[in-house]
Amino acid sequence: MTASGKTVAILQSNYIPWKGYFDIIHDVDEFIFHDYLQYTKKDWRNRNLIKTPKGTEWLTVPVGTSQHRLICEVAINDLKWQAEHWRIIQQHYSRAPHFSQYRAFFEEFYLASKWDNLSEMNQHLIKRISRELLGVHTEFPTSREYPPTGEKMDRLIYLLKEAQATTYVSGPSGKDYIDPRRLEEAGIALVWKDYSGYPEYQQFFGPFTHQVSILDLLFQVGPAAPEHVWGWRERRA
């Protein structure tokens, strides 16, 4: 927390998110996993993209098709997906410059642990990547620590007040539902996250794309990953 206040972000947990997700985590004092929300199909909660010879392809955690559940309630019943995902990751990234450096970390996640809840799994991996691989010291509470109340803006403001936030950082998609005037009235500054300007790096398999899992960046650039997510921006400031 800075002397001038507390900066907070609130997002649903995602499966092996892209670098922009970790960029927001780095920007804030506290990152709240808001998994007490309706689960949505064909979203980032249970899948993400990797590079393959065929272009970008999805890695999807099998969780069924029901939408009548909260994200925190989504169960993982398949016992084979973890080994299969690790096999696919190895197949496409084993020759990456820094794959061997992170091999043990991800083998432990995929082969030594069994996950039966999507939210718990996502949060666990996001926190470990942030702290152990990217060196981020952000705090990670969950919205379930606060009794849910209200809808959309009411709930957002409630969570921010409970977290004693003075500044809220939101991704661009938040413009679809966030009312800046409500935050201003609550005494909370609003910062829109800008995902533009990320430097490119050497990728496998054809044209460069930013919209892939953090795995791609880690395996390709290794310890230089923070420079590609936020370090480049800090040097220009």
C-alpha positions as CSV (number, residue, x, y, z in Angstrom):
1,M,0.0,0.0,0.0
2,T,1.3,3.4,-0.9
3,A,1.2,6.4,1.5
4,S,-1.5,7.9,-0.7
5,G,-3.9,5.0,-0.4
6,K,-4.7,1.5,-1.4
7,T,-5.0,0.3,-5.0
8,V,-7.3,-2.7,-5.7
9,A,-8.4,-4.8,-8.7
10,I,-11.2,-7.3,-8.7
11,L,-11.4,-10.0,-11.4
12,Q,-12.7,-13.6,-11.8
13,S,-10.0,-16.2,-11.8
14,N,-8.8,-17.5,-15.1
15,Y,-7.0,-20.7,-16.2
16,I,-3.3,-19.9,-16.9
17,P,-4.1,-16.3,-17.9
18,W,-2.4,-14.1,-20.4
19,K,0.3,-11.5,-19.4
20,G,-2.2,-8.6,-19.2
21,Y,-3.9,-10.4,-16.2
22,F,-0.6,-10.4,-14.3
23,D,0.1,-6.8,-15.4
24,I,-3.0,-5.8,-13.4
25,I,-1.9,-7.9,-10.5
26,H,1.4,-6.1,-10.5
27,D,-0.3,-2.7,-10.6
28,V,-2.3,-3.1,-7.3
29,D,-1.8,-3.5,-3.6
30,E,-4.6,-6.0,-3.4
31,F,-6.1,-8.3,-6.1
32,I,-9.5,-9.8,-5.2
33,F,-10.6,-13.0,-6.9
34,H,-14.3,-12.4,-7.6
35,D,-15.4,-16.0,-8.1
36,Y,-18.7,-15.5,-6.3
37,L,-20.3,-14.8,-9.7
38,Q,-22.2,-16.8,-12.3
39,Y,-20.0,-19.2,-14.3
40,T,-20.0,-18.5,-18.1
41,K,-19.3,-21.0,-20.8
42,K,-16.7,-20.5,-23.5
43,D,-14.9,-17.9,-21.4
44,W,-11.4,-17.6,-19.8
45,R,-12.4,-19.3,-16.5
46,N,-11.5,-22.8,-17.7
47,R,-9.5,-22.3,-20.9
48,N,-6.7,-20.4,-22.5
49,L,-4.6,-20.2,-25.7
50,I,-1.2,-21.6,-26.6
51,K,0.8,-21.4,-29.8
52,T,1.0,-24.6,-31.9
53,P,2.0,-25.3,-35.5
54,K,-1.7,-24.9,-36.4
55,G,-1.9,-21.4,-34.9
56,T,-3.4,-20.6,-31.5
57,E,-5.3,-23.5,-29.9
58,W,-7.3,-23.8,-26.7
59,L,-6.3,-25.7,-23.6
60,T,-9.6,-26.4,-21.9
61,V,-10.3,-27.8,-18.5
62,P,-13.4,-30.1,-18.7
63,V,-16.0,-28.8,-16.3
64,G,-19.3,-29.7,-18.0
65,T,-21.8,-27.4,-19.6
66,S,-24.1,-26.3,-16.8
67,Q,-24.3,-22.5,-16.2
68,H,-26.5,-22.8,-13.1
69,R,-23.5,-22.5,-10.7
70,L,-21.1,-19.9,-9.4
71,I,-17.5,-19.9,-10.5
72,C,-16.5,-21.0,-7.0
73,E,-18.8,-24.0,-7.3
74,V,-17.5,-25.4,-10.6
75,A,-16.2,-28.9,-10.1
76,I,-13.6,-30.7,-12.2
77,N,-14.6,-34.4,-12.5
78,D,-12.3,-35.6,-15.3
79,L,-9.2,-37.3,-14.0
80,K,-7.2,-37.3,-17.3
81,W,-7.1,-33.7,-18.3
82,Q,-4.0,-32.7,-16.2
83,A,-1.7,-35.2,-17.8
84,E,-3.1,-34.5,-21.2
85,H,-2.6,-30.7,-20.8
86,W,1.0,-31.3,-19.6
87,R,1.6,-33.6,-22.6
88,I,0.4,-30.9,-25.0
89,I,2.4,-28.2,-23.3
90,Q,5.6,-30.3,-23.6
91,Q,4.9,-31.2,-27.2
92,H,4.7,-27.5,-28.3
93,Y,7.2,-25.8,-25.8
94,S,9.8,-28.4,-24.8
95,R,12.3,-26.7,-27.2
96,A,11.6,-23.2,-25.9
97,P,14.8,-21.6,-24.4
98,H,13.5,-21.6,-20.8
99,F,11.2,-24.6,-20.7
100,S,13.6,-26.7,-18.6
101,Q,13.9,-23.9,-16.0
102,Y,10.1,-24.1,-15.3
103,R,9.6,-27.8,-16.0
104,A,9.6,-28.9,-12.3
105,F,7.2,-26.1,-11.3
106,F,4.6,-27.0,-13.8
107,E,5.1,-30.8,-13.5
108,E,4.2,-30.4,-9.8
109,F,1.1,-28.5,-10.7
110,Y,-0.1,-30.9,-13.5
111,L,1.2,-34.3,-12.3
112,A,1.7,-34.2,-8.5
113,S,-1.6,-32.5,-7.5
114,K,-5.2,-33.4,-8.2
115,W,-7.7,-30.6,-8.7
116,D,-11.4,-30.9,-8.2
117,N,-12.5,-27.3,-8.0
118,L,-11.8,-24.8,-10.8
119,S,-11.7,-21.7,-8.7
120,E,-9.3,-23.1,-6.1
121,M,-7.0,-24.4,-8.9
122,N,-6.9,-21.2,-10.8
123,Q,-6.3,-19.1,-7.7
124,H,-3.5,-21.4,-6.6
125,L,-1.7,-21.3,-9.9
126,I,-2.1,-17.5,-10.4
127,K,-0.7,-16.8,-7.0
128,R,2.3,-19.1,-7.4
129,I,3.2,-17.7,-10.8
130,S,2.8,-14.2,-9.5
131,R,5.0,-14.7,-6.5
132,E,7.5,-17.4,-7.5
133,L,8.0,-16.8,-11.2
134,L,7.3,-13.0,-11.6
135,G,8.3,-11.7,-8.2
136,V,5.0,-9.9,-7.4
137,H,4.1,-9.1,-3.8
138,T,0.4,-8.2,-4.2
139,E,-2.0,-9.5,-1.6
140,F,-4.7,-12.0,-2.8
141,P,-7.9,-12.1,-0.7
142,T,-11.1,-13.6,-2.2
143,S,-14.5,-11.9,-2.5
144,R,-15.9,-14.8,-0.5
145,E,-14.2,-13.3,2.5
146,Y,-16.9,-10.6,2.2
147,P,-20.6,-11.5,2.3
148,P,-22.0,-10.9,-1.2
149,T,-24.5,-8.1,-1.5
150,G,-26.1,-6.2,-4.3
151,E,-25.7,-6.4,-8.1
152,K,-23.0,-5.1,-10.4
153,M,-22.0,-1.6,-9.3
154,D,-23.5,-2.0,-5.8
155,R,-21.5,-5.1,-5.3
156,L,-18.3,-3.6,-6.8
157,I,-18.5,-0.6,-4.6
158,Y,-19.3,-2.7,-1.6
159,L,-16.2,-4.9,-2.2
160,L,-14.0,-1.9,-2.7
161,K,-15.1,-0.3,0.5
162,E,-14.6,-3.5,2.4
163,A,-11.1,-3.6,1.0
164,Q,-10.6,0.0,2.0
165,A,-9.6,0.9,-1.6
166,T,-8.9,4.4,-2.6
167,T,-8.2,3.5,-6.3
168,Y,-9.8,0.8,-8.5
169,V,-7.9,-0.6,-11.5
170,S,-10.2,-2.1,-14.2
171,G,-9.5,-3.7,-17.5
172,P,-11.1,-2.1,-20.7
173,S,-14.0,-4.6,-20.6
174,G,-15.2,-2.9,-17.4
175,K,-16.4,0.1,-19.5
176,D,-19.4,-2.1,-20.4
177,Y,-20.9,-1.9,-16.9
178,I,-18.9,0.5,-14.7
179,D,-20.4,3.9,-13.9
180,P,-17.4,6.2,-13.1
181,R,-19.7,8.6,-11.4
182,R,-20.7,6.0,-8.8
183,L,-17.1,5.4,-7.9
184,E,-16.3,9.1,-7.7
185,E,-19.3,9.6,-5.4
186,A,-17.9,6.7,-3.2
187,G,-14.5,8.5,-3.1
188,I,-12.7,5.9,-5.2
189,A,-10.5,6.8,-8.1
190,L,-10.9,4.8,-11.3
191,V,-7.9,3.8,-13.5
192,W,-8.5,2.1,-16.8
193,K,-5.8,-0.5,-17.6
194,D,-4.1,0.0,-20.9
195,Y,-2.9,-3.2,-22.6
196,S,-1.3,-1.5,-25.6
197,G,2.4,-1.3,-26.2
198,Y,3.6,-4.7,-25.0
199,P,6.9,-5.5,-26.7
200,E,7.0,-8.6,-29.0
201,Y,9.4,-11.4,-28.3
202,Q,10.5,-14.5,-30.2
203,Q,7.6,-16.9,-30.5
204,F,7.2,-20.3,-32.1
205,F,4.8,-21.1,-34.9
206,G,4.1,-18.2,-37.2
207,P,2.8,-14.6,-36.7
208,F,3.2,-13.1,-33.2
209,T,0.2,-12.8,-31.0
210,H,-0.1,-11.3,-27.5
211,Q,-3.3,-13.1,-26.6
212,V,-1.8,-16.3,-25.3
213,S,-1.3,-17.8,-21.9
214,I,1.5,-16.5,-19.7
215,L,3.1,-20.0,-20.3
216,D,4.3,-18.8,-23.7
217,L,6.1,-15.8,-22.3
218,L,7.7,-17.7,-19.5
219,F,9.0,-20.5,-21.7
220,Q,10.3,-18.1,-24.3
221,V,12.0,-15.3,-22.2
222,G,12.3,-16.8,-18.8
223,P,13.4,-14.4,-16.0
224,A,13.0,-11.5,-18.4
225,A,9.2,-12.0,-18.3
226,P,8.5,-9.1,-15.9
227,E,10.4,-6.8,-18.3
228,H,7.9,-7.8,-21.1
229,V,4.9,-7.3,-18.9
230,W,5.5,-4.1,-17.0
231,G,9.3,-3.3,-16.9
232,W,9.3,-1.8,-20.4
233,R,6.6,0.7,-19.3
234,E,8.4,1.6,-16.1
235,R,11.5,2.4,-18.0
236,R,9.6,4.8,-20.3
237,A,8.0,6.6,-17.4
